[in-house]
């Protein structure tokens, strides 16, 4: 798998230059905190899905003490629906509902990843969270959405991200903790 993860992680649909596009700023928790836990994730990645409940436990414990950040890192070489999911999340973000889509994608992971193209299932999640569907459809298809996702990928690569999930504390890559207690130990240090 590492062989695949080290390949170019750009969308095959868009080779646009992302040098003028800034990485996303999907954050929750205390935006003024001195500690930031960043996850580089792929919504279709089974390991990311397995980490989701653990990340939520850590969020519940520290939500008013640290900043939580999610950055896109779709592994399109091995996950056929990764860009569909990341485009949907970015389209939701454009309407102020990134975290609602983030939760829908992880909580329903097995439903939308279990076969075929997931565009319709994920579009249904956009309707469920109350998005303006005309704007969603436009943003989902836009070159700007691709450029934003690719800016996250480029930044992740510049920080040594090769696989998902990859976690960082204040920009420093950490070994993936195996439990909430292990996460807490790293955060508290």
N, C-alpha and C positions, 0 to 999 in steps of 0.2 A: 504494500500500500504506500509506503514512503516514496517509492518510485513515482507513483501517480501524483502524490501530493506535492512533489517538487517541480512538477511541470508548470508551465505558464497557467495561471489561474484566471485569466481574462475570459470574458464571455466570447464564445465564437461568433456571436451575432454582432459584436461591436468591438472594433479595434481602435476606438477613438482615444485621443490623447487625454489623460486625466491630470496632467501637470497643473492645470489651472483650477481643478476641482479639489476642494478640501474634503478630508475624511468626515464621516458622519459624527454627530455628537449625540447619540442616543444614550441619555443618562437619566438615572433616577436615584433617589436617596438624597443625601445632603450634598448639594452642588458646591458648597464651600468647604467641604471636608479636605483634610490634609492627606487622606488615603483614598486612592481610586483603584477599584478592582475592575479590570477590563477583561472581557471575554471576546476572543476572536472565534466566531462560531459559524457553523453551516446548519441551517434549519433542517436539512434532510439528513444530516449526519446522525447515525444511531448513537454514537458516543455522546454527542451534544444533547440528544434527547434524554439519555440516561443521566446526564449531569444536571438537567433542568431542575428536578426536584431538590437536588442538593444546593444549587445556586439560589433557589427560592428560599430554602431554609436559612442560608447565610444572609440573604436580603432581609428576611423577617427579623433576624437578630440584630443587624447593623444598619437598618434603613435610615435612621436619623444620625448615624455616626460616620458613614463613609459614602462615597459616590460609586455607583455601579454604572458601568459603561458596556455597551455591546457594539462590536464592530463586525461588519460583514466579511466572511471569508468562505464563499461558496466553492466547494470542490467539484467543479463542473465535469471534470474528467471521470468521476466515479458516481456522481449523483445527478441523474437526468433532470430532476425537478428543482435542483438547488437555486438556479437563477429565477425560476418562477416564484419560489418562496421569497427570495430576497427582493425581487422587484415588488412583490405584493407588500412586503413590510415597509419598503421605502415609499411606496404610494400611500400607505396608511400613515407613515410619518409626515408626509406632506400635508395631512389633514389633522395632525396632532394626536394620532392614535397608533404610534409605533408599538408601544408596550402592549396594547390590547391585541394587536396582530401577533406580536412575539408570543404572547401566552396562547393564543388560538393555535398557532403553528406547532408549538411544542406539546400542548395538551392533546392535540388531535393527530400527533405525529404518525401513528400507525395507520390512521384512516386515509390520509392523503399520500402517504409514501408506498402504499401496498400495491400499486399497480398503475401502469400507464401514466399519461400526462395529467398532472394535478391541477391544471389551470382552473377548471370549473369548480372543483372542491374548494380551492383557496379563494376564488372569487366569492363563493358562498360565505366564507368567513368575513370577507370585507363587508358584505351586506349585513351579516349578523352584528358586527360592531358599529354599524350605522354610518358607514362612509357614503359620501356623495359618489355614486357609482359612475357618473359621467367623468368626473375628475379622476377617480381611481383608474378607470380604463385608459384615460389619456396619460396619466403619470406612469402607469404600469408599462406602457409601450414606449415611453420617451427615451431618447438618447441620454438625456440628463440623468435619468434614473440609473442607467447602465454606468455612466461616468462616475456617479457617486459611489456605487458599489465597488467599482474598480479602483477608486481612490482608497477605499478601506483595504482592499487586497494589496495594493501597492505599499501602503503604510505597514501592513502586517509583515509583508516580505522584508521590508527594510529593517524590521525589528526581529527578524529570524523566525517568523511564524511559518511553519511548514505543514501543520496538520491541525485538526480541530477536535475538541476544543483546546485552545491555548489560552491560558490565563496569565495576566500580568498584574503586579501591584506597583503602582506609580511608575509604569512604563518598563518594569523589570520582569522578564519572563520567570515564572515559577514552575516547579514540578506540579502536575495536577494532583491536588489533594484528593484523598480517597474517602473523606468523610467531612461532615460539618465541623467536627472538632479540629481536624487537620487544617481546614480553611481558616478557622478561628485563630489557631496558633500562628499561622503565617500573617494574618491580618493584624493581630495584636502585637506581633513583633515589629 
